[in-house]
Amino acid sequence: MGTCINILSDKSKSGSFIPYRNSKLTRLLKDSLGGNILTVFIACIGPSPTSYDETLSCLKYAAKTRKIQKKVTKNIRQEDTHLTQYKDIIDSLKTEIDQLKGIIK
């Protein structure tokens, strides 16, 4: 997952191949990381001195994920055009069926 985050957060590597298939986690998060979606990253850190290394690496990781910027656009479907196209297709198929029935008789 680190390689995916590194490529997505680095602006100079934009447009390059992102290896989502390297792990199961990146396959699951593919749409959240690189898709048309807003994603929240929650970093869990601990105040204990024994967990200093894990806390530091988690904060560095969170800082890198914060640099990922995607342009989110609203998905709009125009259903009216789709419905009229389907009605036209159904009407043309009905006329074709009537013509074929006439040929068979």
Secondary structure as GFF3:
##gff-version 3
##sequence-region A 1 105
A	DSSP	alpha_helix	2	9	.	.	.	ID=ss1
A	DSSP	three_ten_helix	11	13	.	.	.	ID=ss2
A	DSSP	three_ten_helix	20	22	.	.	.	ID=ss3
A	DSSP	alpha_helix	24	28	.	.	.	ID=ss4
A	DSSP	alpha_helix	30	34	.	.	.	ID=ss5
A	DSSP	three_ten_helix	49	51	.	.	.	ID=ss6
A	DSSP	alpha_helix	52	66	.	.	.	ID=ss7
A	DSSP	alpha_helix	79	104	.	.	.	ID=ss8
###
